[in-house]
Amino acid sequence: AWVHPIYARLLGMLLQRAGVDSDRVLGAAALDWGSLLRSEQRLTRDTAVRLVRAAVQATGKPWLGLELGELAPVSAHGPLGYAAMTAPDLQHCLSVLARYGPVREDSFEWSFRTRGQGGTLQVIDRLDWGEARGFVLDTMAAALIALLHAAMGELPAGLQLDLPMPRPTWVLMYERALPLPLQFGQPTLALHVPPTALCLPLLGADA
């Protein structure tokens, strides 16, 4: 499994905005800004973990992954982001994410299922991220919600997000980045959508 370099670039920008020495943080993962901008080579798991560790330590923000997910524009997710944004409705959008998510990030297993009480997009991390797991899942959750917000203009009522980590002391940061009902301590990262929301159209629908 590999991490696309654009997420490391965005993290570098986030560090610069926070007034942190981003060169020192990148250096802790044997990276440098110039090479990161020029190279399309994906980061290994170990490099990503070292980068996350150094970034969280430098900022003192255990919730830094939430800020990274919020910062990522739709274009950061490549063709997957554009395909999801141009789906006709929310159900098709989530189906696109589930079907093609592994093309963008194959360290996660994606699924979308519908049933009488609505639908569920489930994202399971298949890679042992070690101490970076919380950061990675926070980034994934915040990026997902930011994408849906951009696609729909506002989040529909009735959404619920399951998070596979204990409720932290900085829960207010989650509530700010993820403005929907949250359930901590769940088995996997999962977005639950009521049936009335599945048929809602997307702003950028384009067959």
C-alpha positions as CSV (number, residue, x, y, z in Angstrom):
1,A,0.0,0.0,0.0
2,W,1.2,3.5,-0.8
3,V,0.2,7.1,0.0
4,H,-0.2,9.6,-2.8
5,P,2.3,12.4,-2.4
6,I,-0.3,15.1,-2.7
7,Y,-1.4,14.4,0.9
8,A,2.1,14.9,2.1
9,R,2.3,18.2,0.2
10,L,-1.0,19.3,1.8
11,L,0.4,18.4,5.2
12,G,3.5,20.5,4.4
13,M,1.3,23.4,3.6
14,L,-0.7,22.9,6.8
15,L,2.5,22.9,8.8
16,Q,3.7,26.1,7.1
17,R,0.3,27.8,8.0
18,A,0.8,26.8,11.6
19,G,4.2,28.4,11.7
20,V,6.0,25.1,12.1
21,D,9.4,24.3,10.5
22,S,8.0,22.0,7.8
23,D,11.4,21.3,6.4
24,R,12.4,19.7,9.7
25,V,9.2,17.7,9.9
26,L,9.7,16.4,6.3
27,G,13.3,15.7,7.1
28,A,12.3,13.4,9.9
29,A,10.7,11.2,7.2
30,A,13.6,11.6,4.9
31,L,11.6,13.9,2.6
32,D,12.3,17.3,1.3
33,W,9.8,19.9,-0.1
34,G,11.4,20.3,-3.5
35,S,11.5,16.5,-4.3
36,L,8.0,16.1,-2.9
37,L,6.7,18.7,-5.3
38,R,8.4,17.1,-8.3
39,S,7.9,13.4,-7.7
40,E,4.8,11.4,-8.3
41,Q,6.2,8.4,-6.3
42,R,3.9,7.3,-3.6
43,L,5.1,7.2,0.0
44,T,5.6,3.9,1.8
45,R,3.8,3.1,4.9
46,D,6.9,3.6,7.1
47,T,7.6,7.0,5.5
48,A,4.0,8.1,6.1
49,V,4.1,7.0,9.7
50,R,7.4,8.9,10.4
51,L,5.9,12.0,8.8
52,V,2.7,11.8,10.8
53,R,4.6,11.3,14.1
54,A,6.9,14.3,13.4
55,A,4.0,16.5,12.3
56,V,1.8,15.7,15.4
57,Q,4.8,16.3,17.7
58,A,5.7,19.5,16.1
59,T,2.2,21.0,16.2
60,G,1.1,19.5,19.5
61,K,-2.2,18.7,17.7
62,P,-3.4,15.1,18.0
63,W,-6.3,16.1,15.8
64,L,-4.1,17.2,13.0
65,G,-5.6,14.6,10.6
66,L,-8.9,16.3,10.9
67,E,-7.4,19.6,9.7
68,L,-5.6,17.8,6.8
69,G,-8.9,16.2,5.7
70,E,-10.7,19.5,5.8
71,L,-7.9,21.2,3.8
72,A,-7.9,18.7,1.0
73,P,-9.7,20.0,-2.1
74,V,-11.7,17.7,-4.3
75,S,-8.9,17.8,-6.8
76,A,-6.6,16.2,-4.2
77,H,-8.5,12.9,-4.7
78,G,-7.9,12.8,-8.4
79,P,-10.4,11.2,-10.8
80,L,-12.1,9.6,-7.8
81,G,-13.1,13.0,-6.4
82,Y,-14.4,14.2,-9.7
83,A,-16.4,11.0,-10.4
84,A,-18.0,11.3,-6.9
85,M,-18.8,15.0,-7.3
86,T,-20.5,14.5,-10.7
87,A,-22.7,11.6,-9.7
88,P,-26.4,12.2,-10.1
89,D,-27.4,11.7,-6.4
90,L,-26.0,10.8,-3.1
91,Q,-26.5,7.0,-3.5
92,H,-24.5,7.0,-6.7
93,C,-21.8,9.2,-5.2
94,L,-21.3,6.8,-2.3
95,S,-21.3,3.8,-4.8
96,V,-18.6,5.5,-6.8
97,L,-16.5,6.0,-3.7
98,A,-16.9,2.3,-2.7
99,R,-16.2,0.9,-6.1
100,Y,-13.2,3.1,-7.0
101,G,-11.8,4.1,-3.6
102,P,-9.2,1.4,-3.7
103,V,-7.8,2.7,-7.0
104,R,-6.9,5.9,-5.1
105,E,-6.0,4.4,-1.8
106,D,-5.6,0.6,-1.7
107,S,-4.8,0.3,2.0
108,F,-8.5,0.6,2.7
109,E,-11.4,-1.8,1.9
110,W,-14.5,0.0,0.8
111,S,-18.1,-1.1,0.6
112,F,-21.5,0.5,0.2
113,R,-24.7,-1.3,1.0
114,T,-28.3,-0.3,0.9
115,R,-31.2,-1.7,2.8
116,G,-34.7,-0.6,3.9
117,Q,-33.4,1.8,6.5
118,G,-31.0,3.5,4.2
119,G,-27.4,2.9,3.2
120,T,-23.9,2.5,4.7
121,L,-20.5,3.4,3.3
122,Q,-17.9,1.4,5.2
123,V,-14.2,2.0,5.1
124,I,-11.9,-0.6,6.7
125,D,-8.2,0.0,7.1
126,R,-6.4,-3.1,5.9
127,L,-2.9,-1.8,6.8
128,D,-1.4,-1.6,10.2
129,W,-0.7,2.1,10.5
130,G,0.6,1.8,14.1
131,E,0.7,5.0,16.0
132,A,-0.5,6.9,12.8
133,R,-3.8,5.1,12.6
134,G,-5.8,7.8,14.4
135,F,-4.4,10.5,12.1
136,V,-5.1,8.4,9.0
137,L,-8.7,7.7,9.9
138,D,-9.3,11.3,11.0
139,T,-8.0,12.5,7.6
140,M,-10.2,10.0,5.8
141,A,-13.3,10.9,7.8
142,A,-12.8,14.7,7.4
143,A,-12.0,14.4,3.7
144,L,-15.2,12.3,3.2
145,I,-17.4,14.8,4.9
146,A,-15.8,17.8,3.2
147,L,-16.3,16.1,-0.2
148,L,-20.0,15.4,0.5
149,H,-20.5,19.0,1.8
150,A,-19.0,20.3,-1.5
151,A,-21.0,17.9,-3.6
152,M,-24.3,18.8,-2.0
153,G,-23.9,22.3,-0.7
154,E,-24.9,21.2,2.8
155,L,-25.0,17.9,4.6
156,P,-28.5,16.3,4.6
157,A,-30.3,15.6,7.9
158,G,-30.0,12.1,9.3
159,L,-26.4,11.3,8.5
160,Q,-24.4,9.5,11.2
161,L,-20.7,8.8,11.3
162,D,-19.1,5.8,13.1
163,L,-15.5,6.3,14.3
164,P,-13.3,3.3,15.2
165,M,-11.5,5.1,18.0
166,P,-12.4,6.0,21.6
167,R,-13.9,9.3,22.4
168,P,-11.0,11.7,22.9
169,T,-10.5,14.6,25.2
170,W,-10.4,16.9,22.2
171,V,-13.9,15.8,21.1
172,L,-14.8,19.4,20.3
173,M,-12.3,19.3,17.4
174,Y,-14.3,16.4,16.0
175,E,-17.6,18.1,16.4
176,R,-16.2,21.2,14.5
177,A,-14.7,19.2,11.6
178,L,-17.4,16.6,11.4
179,P,-20.7,18.5,12.0
180,L,-23.0,15.4,12.2
181,P,-23.9,12.9,14.9
182,L,-20.8,10.9,15.8
183,Q,-20.5,7.4,17.4
184,F,-17.1,6.7,18.9
185,G,-15.7,3.2,19.7
186,Q,-17.3,1.5,16.7
187,P,-15.8,-1.4,14.7
188,T,-15.1,0.6,11.6
189,L,-15.3,4.0,9.9
190,A,-18.8,4.1,8.5
191,L,-21.2,6.7,7.2
192,H,-24.9,5.8,7.7
193,V,-27.4,7.6,5.3
194,P,-31.2,7.6,5.8
195,P,-33.3,6.5,2.8
196,T,-34.7,10.0,2.2
197,A,-31.2,11.3,1.7
198,L,-30.0,8.7,-0.8
199,C,-32.0,10.2,-3.7
200,L,-30.9,13.8,-3.1
201,P,-29.3,15.3,-6.2
202,L,-25.7,16.6,-6.3
203,L,-24.9,20.1,-7.4
204,G,-22.4,19.0,-10.0
205,A,-24.3,16.1,-11.5
206,D,-23.0,15.5,-15.0
207,A,-23.6,12.3,-16.9
